Amino acid sequence: MALVTVYAVVLVFVGAASHTADLVRSGLRPYSWAPDWLNLYWSSLAVFDSLAALLLVNGRRAGVDLMCVVMATDLMANWYAAYSIQHSDFFAQPGLQRLTAFTLLVLATGPFVRSRLNLSTI
C-alpha cells in the first residue's frame, strides 16, 4: 500500500535519521534550551520511529498504532517547545508546520491503512 511506504520513508529518513544524527552529534541532550525530559523523549524517537517503520514495512498493525502514538506525542512536544519554551508561534516555525501536516495525514489515514492490513498480523 502506498501510504505505508510514505509513512515508513518519512519515519525513517526524516524522523529516525534526524534524531539519530542529534544523538551522534550531541548525545541525549541535543537541545540545550529544552528540559531533560523533552531531550530524552526526542532522543527516544530514534528507536521508536525506526521500530514503527519496521513494523509497517512488515505489514503489522502495531506499526500504524505506534506511528500514530509517536506522531501525536511528537507534535504535542513540539507545540509545547515552540509556545512554552521558545515563546514562538506556529507561523514562525516551518518545522512545526510540516510536522503538523504530516501528523494530521497520519491520524486521518492511519485507521484506513490499519483496517487494510492483514487480519492475521497484530
trRosetta pair geometry for C-beta under 8 A, 3 or more apart (Angstrom, degrees):
i j d omega theta_ij theta_ji phi_ij phi_ji
1 4 4.6 85 73 1 93 109
1 5 7.4 -167 94 -7 51 85
1 113 6.3 159 118 -136 151 92
1 116 6.4 106 -80 105 151 132
2 5 5.6 -56 -156 34 38 113
2 6 6.5 37 150 -18 70 104
3 6 5.4 -51 -147 36 38 112
3 7 6.2 42 154 -21 68 103
3 109 5.6 -135 -150 147 150 138
3 112 7.8 60 42 91 168 107
3 113 5.1 -122 95 -87 132 127
4 7 5.7 -51 -148 36 30 114
4 8 6.2 26 156 -17 65 109
4 56 5.2 178 -162 174 91 103
4 57 7.4 147 156 -87 110 39
4 59 7.7 1 -147 -97 160 56
4 63 8.0 57 -143 108 99 137
4 113 6.2 152 -64 -161 81 129
5 8 5.9 -57 -144 39 28 108
5 9 6.1 27 159 -19 65 109
6 9 6.0 -57 -144 37 26 109
6 10 6.3 20 161 -13 64 110
7 10 6.2 -68 -152 40 24 104
7 11 6.1 20 158 -18 65 113
7 52 7.9 -98 155 139 109 107
7 53 7.4 -175 125 -108 80 70
7 56 5.5 -136 98 -152 122 164
7 63 7.9 115 121 145 137 108
7 64 7.8 -22 -175 -105 171 67
7 67 5.8 7 -173 -150 125 161
7 106 6.7 103 -114 -111 104 97
7 113 7.5 108 -24 172 145 176
8 11 5.7 -57 -143 39 28 111
8 12 6.0 14 164 -8 66 112
8 53 4.3 106 -145 -150 74 86
8 56 4.8 -158 -72 90 100 129
8 57 5.3 90 -120 -59 153 90
9 12 6.3 -64 -142 44 24 100
9 13 5.5 -13 177 14 66 120
10 13 6.8 -63 -117 53 19 87
10 14 5.0 -20 -166 24 61 124
10 15 6.7 61 140 -12 67 100
10 102 6.2 -174 173 -149 154 138
11 14 7.2 -18 -67 52 6 85
11 15 4.9 -34 -154 36 44 131
11 16 6.3 45 148 -16 66 102
11 49 4.6 -178 -177 -172 85 86
11 50 7.4 171 141 -74 102 27
11 52 5.5 -122 -156 86 155 109
11 53 4.2 -172 92 -65 126 105
11 56 7.5 126 25 17 150 143
11 67 6.5 -82 -81 -119 138 106
11 70 7.8 67 -128 95 111 149
12 15 7.1 7 -35 54 10 87
12 16 5.0 -27 -137 36 41 126
12 17 6.7 60 151 -30 53 95
12 49 6.8 164 -81 142 37 101
12 50 6.4 76 -109 -108 78 64
12 53 4.5 97 -52 -132 97 172
13 16 7.6 17 -27 52 16 89
13 17 5.4 5 -159 -7 33 137
14 17 6.6 -7 -71 42 4 105
14 18 6.3 -7 171 -9 47 117
15 18 6.5 -77 -154 36 15 99
15 19 6.3 -1 165 -5 60 113
15 45 6.1 -103 177 157 102 114
15 49 3.7 -166 119 -132 124 150
15 70 7.7 58 -162 148 155 132
15 74 7.8 -62 -128 -113 117 168
16 19 6.0 -63 -142 44 28 105
16 20 5.8 28 160 -20 67 112
16 45 7.3 -141 -92 137 52 76
16 46 5.6 90 -149 -148 68 50
16 49 3.9 -158 -59 95 83 120
16 50 4.5 96 -116 -58 146 83
16 53 6.9 -79 -18 1 138 139
17 20 5.8 -56 -142 39 25 110
17 21 6.2 28 157 -20 62 107
18 21 5.6 -51 -145 36 31 113
18 22 6.5 36 153 -21 63 103
19 22 5.5 -49 -149 34 34 115
19 23 6.5 38 150 -21 63 103
19 42 6.2 -159 -122 162 106 73
19 43 6.4 153 -175 -130 102 30
19 45 4.5 -157 -87 85 164 95
19 46 3.9 -148 112 -65 110 77
19 49 6.6 142 24 12 136 136
20 23 5.5 -52 -150 34 34 114
20 24 6.4 33 153 -18 67 105
20 46 4.5 119 -69 -137 69 119
21 24 5.8 -53 -146 37 32 110
21 25 6.1 25 157 -14 66 112
22 25 5.9 -61 -142 43 27 107
22 26 5.9 -39 -179 39 65 107
22 30 3.8 -16 -179 -94 105 168
22 31 8.0 -16 -159 -35 132 81
22 42 7.1 -33 94 133 159 113
22 43 7.0 -126 101 -98 114 73
22 46 7.9 -144 54 -62 94 118
23 26 7.3 -87 -124 59 13 65
23 27 6.6 19 -159 -143 54 14
23 28 7.1 23 -127 -79 83 46
23 30 7.0 -77 -67 -52 36 123
23 43 5.6 106 -86 -143 101 95
23 46 5.7 -28 -17 -43 140 159
25 30 6.6 68 79 -123 101 108
26 29 6.4 -104 145 84 103 54
26 30 3.8 119 73 -111 135 68
27 30 7.1 177 64 -62 49 68
28 39 6.2 95 148 136 67 109
28 40 6.1 17 178 -97 108 68
28 43 5.0 -22 -139 -69 65 173
29 32 6.9 65 150 -89 102 54
29 36 6.8 -43 -102 -117 108 70
29 39 4.6 21 -120 173 55 160
30 39 6.4 164 32 -145 64 100
30 42 7.2 -101 45 101 115 127
30 43 7.0 148 -2 -76 107 95
31 34 4.0 40 102 11 118 116
31 38 7.4 -57 69 109 128 107
31 39 5.7 -159 45 -95 86 94
31 42 7.2 47 4 47 122 157
33 85 6.5 124 143 158 99 120
33 86 7.2 63 138 -82 141 84
34 38 4.3 -106 171 87 117 126
34 39 5.3 145 94 -54 114 84
34 42 7.7 42 109 2 164 136
34 81 6.2 -24 -106 -122 113 115
34 85 6.3 33 -106 -180 66 168
35 38 5.0 90 61 10 78 103
35 39 7.1 -143 99 -4 39 90
35 85 7.8 -135 -12 -100 86 135
36 39 5.6 -59 -148 39 33 112
36 40 6.1 33 156 -20 69 107
37 40 5.7 -53 -146 37 30 112
37 41 6.4 35 152 -22 63 104
38 41 5.6 -47 -147 33 34 114
38 42 6.4 29 155 -14 65 105
38 77 6.1 151 -141 -162 93 109
38 80 7.6 -145 -108 95 130 122
38 81 6.5 133 -171 -79 149 108
38 85 8.0 -87 14 -42 173 157
39 42 6.0 -58 -147 40 30 106
39 43 6.2 30 155 -19 65 109
40 43 5.7 -55 -144 39 30 112
40 44 6.3 35 155 -25 64 105
41 44 5.8 -56 -152 30 29 113
41 45 7.2 40 148 -32 60 96
41 73 7.5 -124 -173 145 126 115
41 77 5.8 -158 111 -112 143 153
42 45 5.7 -41 -162 11 39 118
42 74 7.9 96 -107 -128 71 89
42 77 7.0 -175 -65 137 87 149
43 46 6.3 -29 -180 1 50 110
44 47 5.8 -53 -173 38 58 107
44 48 5.9 41 139 -10 84 113
45 48 5.3 -61 -128 51 44 103
45 49 5.1 47 169 -24 79 105
45 70 6.6 119 -128 -159 94 112
45 74 6.5 72 -103 -93 143 120
46 49 6.7 -43 -131 34 15 107
46 50 6.7 10 157 -11 50 115
47 50 6.0 -69 -155 41 26 108
47 51 6.1 23 155 -19 67 112
48 51 5.5 -51 -139 38 32 112
48 52 6.2 35 160 -20 65 104
48 66 6.7 -152 -171 175 90 112
48 70 5.2 170 136 -101 121 125
49 52 6.0 -56 -149 36 28 110
49 53 6.4 26 154 -17 63 108
49 70 6.4 154 -80 176 63 155
50 53 5.7 -57 -148 37 31 111
50 54 6.3 32 154 -20 66 107
51 54 5.7 -53 -146 36 31 113
51 55 6.3 30 156 -16 64 106
51 66 6.4 -84 107 153 100 160
52 55 5.8 -56 -148 39 30 110
52 56 6.3 32 153 -21 64 108
52 63 5.3 115 -168 -156 58 69
52 66 4.2 -152 -97 103 95 112
52 67 4.3 131 -176 -70 135 75
52 70 5.8 -98 -38 4 153 146
53 56 5.6 -55 -147 36 31 113
53 57 6.3 31 156 -20 66 106
53 63 7.3 106 -88 -153 5 116
53 67 8.0 98 -61 -86 51 110
54 57 5.9 -54 -146 35 28 110
54 58 6.5 15 156 -6 62 111
54 63 7.3 -153 78 -105 47 117
55 58 5.9 -68 -150 47 29 104
55 60 4.1 -79 -173 64 86 125
55 62 5.2 -93 -167 87 146 89
55 63 3.0 -177 105 -73 99 94
55 66 6.3 90 43 29 150 133
56 59 7.6 47 179 -67 32 20
56 60 7.0 -86 -69 51 25 77
56 63 3.6 -175 -57 154 61 145
56 64 6.8 106 -99 -56 92 61
56 67 6.7 43 -60 -42 126 136
57 63 7.7 174 11 -121 50 163
58 63 7.3 151 52 -42 81 138
58 121 7.7 172 127 -142 85 141
59 63 7.9 156 115 19 6 136
59 117 5.5 157 -177 -152 77 103
59 118 5.7 40 155 13 127 109
59 121 5.4 -180 119 -35 89 171
60 63 4.7 107 76 -14 88 99
60 117 7.2 39 152 177 6 150
60 121 4.9 -134 -113 168 52 121
60 122 6.3 -6 -157 74 95 56
61 64 5.7 -48 -164 32 50 110
61 65 6.4 49 142 -18 73 105
61 114 5.2 74 -143 -152 91 89
61 117 5.1 -179 -73 75 78 143
61 121 5.7 149 -8 108 85 92
61 122 5.9 -102 48 152 102 26
62 65 5.3 -53 -146 40 40 116
62 66 5.9 39 156 -19 71 105
62 122 5.5 27 -35 118 108 78
63 66 5.9 -52 -140 39 27 107
63 67 6.1 30 157 -21 62 109
64 67 5.7 -55 -145 37 28 113
64 68 6.4 29 156 -20 63 106
64 110 5.1 143 -174 -163 102 90
64 113 5.6 178 -107 95 133 108
64 114 4.2 -154 92 -79 162 96
64 117 7.1 -152 -16 -17 131 142
65 68 6.0 -58 -153 33 28 110
65 69 6.6 23 153 -14 64 107
65 114 7.2 81 -50 -109 73 135
66 69 5.7 -57 -149 39 33 110
66 70 6.0 33 155 -19 68 109
67 70 5.7 -55 -143 39 29 111
67 71 6.1 24 160 -16 65 110
67 106 6.0 -132 139 -160 106 129
67 110 6.8 -169 88 -115 109 122
68 71 6.0 -56 -142 39 26 106
68 72 6.1 22 161 -16 63 111
68 106 6.1 -179 -99 145 63 108
68 107 6.1 104 -139 -98 96 68
68 110 4.8 86 -75 -159 115 170
69 72 6.1 -59 -144 39 26 107
69 73 6.1 13 163 -8 64 113
70 73 6.3 -65 -144 44 23 101
70 74 5.8 23 160 -20 64 114
71 74 5.7 -55 -139 39 27 111
71 75 6.2 29 159 -21 63 106
71 102 6.9 -127 -141 117 125 91
71 103 4.4 167 164 -118 108 83
71 106 4.7 84 37 72 174 156
71 107 7.0 -147 98 -46 129 89
72 75 5.9 -55 -150 34 26 111
72 76 6.6 25 152 -17 62 106
72 103 6.6 129 -81 -161 45 118
72 107 6.8 88 -74 -79 99 121
73 76 5.5 -51 -146 37 36 112
73 77 6.2 38 153 -20 66 105
74 77 5.7 -53 -146 37 31 112
74 78 6.3 27 156 -16 65 108
74 99 6.8 -122 124 -166 106 125
74 103 7.4 -160 73 -86 97 123
75 78 5.9 -58 -146 40 29 108
75 79 6.3 30 155 -18 65 106
75 99 5.8 172 -102 142 78 106
75 100 6.2 104 -139 -96 117 58
75 103 4.4 17 -60 -77 139 169
76 79 5.8 -54 -145 37 29 110
76 80 6.2 33 154 -20 63 107
77 80 5.7 -55 -149 36 29 114
77 81 6.3 30 152 -20 64 106
78 81 5.5 -49 -144 36 34 113
78 82 6.2 33 157 -19 65 106
78 93 8.0 161 165 155 105 146
78 95 7.5 -126 -159 118 137 99
78 96 5.4 177 146 -110 120 89
78 99 5.7 32 59 95 167 162
79 82 5.8 -56 -145 37 30 110
79 83 6.1 5 166 2 67 114
79 96 6.9 114 -83 -151 58 122
80 83 6.6 -70 -139 49 21 93
80 84 5.2 -25 -174 24 64 123
80 85 7.1 53 136 -8 70 101
81 84 7.1 -52 -96 53 12 84
81 85 4.9 -36 -150 38 52 125
81 86 6.1 40 152 -6 70 107
82 85 7.6 36 -4 49 9 83
82 86 5.4 -44 -139 51 34 119
82 88 4.7 -81 -170 69 79 103
82 89 7.0 115 154 -104 113 9
82 90 7.2 85 137 -76 153 46
82 93 5.2 -56 -122 -44 133 162
82 96 5.4 16 -61 -77 152 154
83 86 7.6 26 -7 55 11 78
83 87 7.2 37 -171 -110 33 31
83 88 7.0 -96 -78 61 37 59
83 89 7.2 57 -95 -100 79 51
84 87 7.8 -13 175 -68 8 58
88 92 4.9 -124 -172 80 103 126
88 93 5.7 100 129 -49 134 111
89 92 5.3 84 57 14 71 104
89 93 7.2 -163 94 -1 34 100
90 93 6.2 -82 -150 44 26 101
90 96 6.0 -127 -135 110 59 127
90 97 6.6 101 176 -76 82 81
90 100 7.5 15 -145 -26 111 156
91 97 7.8 58 -111 -69 34 121
93 96 3.6 34 117 17 123 118
93 97 6.5 159 99 -19 69 81
94 97 5.3 -50 -148 32 39 117
94 98 6.5 37 155 -17 68 102
95 98 5.9 -53 -149 37 33 108
95 99 6.2 32 153 -17 66 109
96 99 5.6 -53 -141 40 32 113
96 100 6.1 37 156 -23 64 105
97 100 5.8 -54 -149 34 27 112
97 101 6.5 26 154 -18 62 106
98 101 5.7 -55 -148 36 32 111
98 102 6.3 25 157 -13 66 107
99 102 6.0 -56 -144 40 29 106
99 103 6.1 30 157 -20 65 110
100 103 5.8 -57 -144 38 27 111
100 104 6.3 28 157 -19 63 106
101 104 5.9 -56 -150 35 28 110
101 105 6.5 30 151 -19 63 105
102 105 5.5 -52 -151 35 35 115
102 106 6.3 36 152 -20 67 105
103 106 5.6 -53 -146 37 33 112
103 107 6.1 24 159 -13 67 109
104 107 6.0 -57 -140 43 28 105
104 108 6.0 25 160 -17 64 113
105 108 6.0 -64 -144 41 23 107
105 109 6.0 -11 170 10 64 117
106 109 6.7 -74 -135 51 19 88
106 110 5.3 38 167 -50 63 110
107 110 5.9 -27 -120 10 22 121
109 112 5.2 -61 -162 43 58 117
109 113 5.8 54 144 -21 85 105
110 113 5.8 -59 -144 39 30 107
110 114 6.0 31 159 -22 67 108
111 114 5.5 -52 -141 37 31 115
111 115 6.3 32 159 -22 64 106
112 115 6.1 -58 -152 33 26 109
112 116 6.8 11 154 -10 60 112
113 116 6.0 -71 -155 41 32 105
113 117 6.9 42 150 -36 67 97
114 117 6.0 -45 -156 11 36 113
117 121 5.8 -78 148 63 112 124
118 121 4.7 79 76 0 98 105
